[in-house]
């Protein structure tokens, strides 16, 4: 039996920015977005990201247009994947 997800989840493939709590900004690709969080892909994650760090995710269709910002906590950190929880605060 397949489990049912209670949050809306949107798959994406658009550019986004992740800003860590220490002010470092990473260019990333949105993998998916839900009401509870996001999964993003970053090539060459450097040592500036850590589990449980606060961060800000910025979504924008083009760099010079209106953007949407979400504040969250890093809950998954792999070689090129970052999971962010918007409700884990």
ABEGO torsion letter per residue (X at the ends): XBBBBABBBBBBABBBBBBBAAGBBBBBBBABBBAAEBBBBBBGBBAABBBGBBBBBBBBABAABBBBBBBBBBABBBAABBBBBAAAX
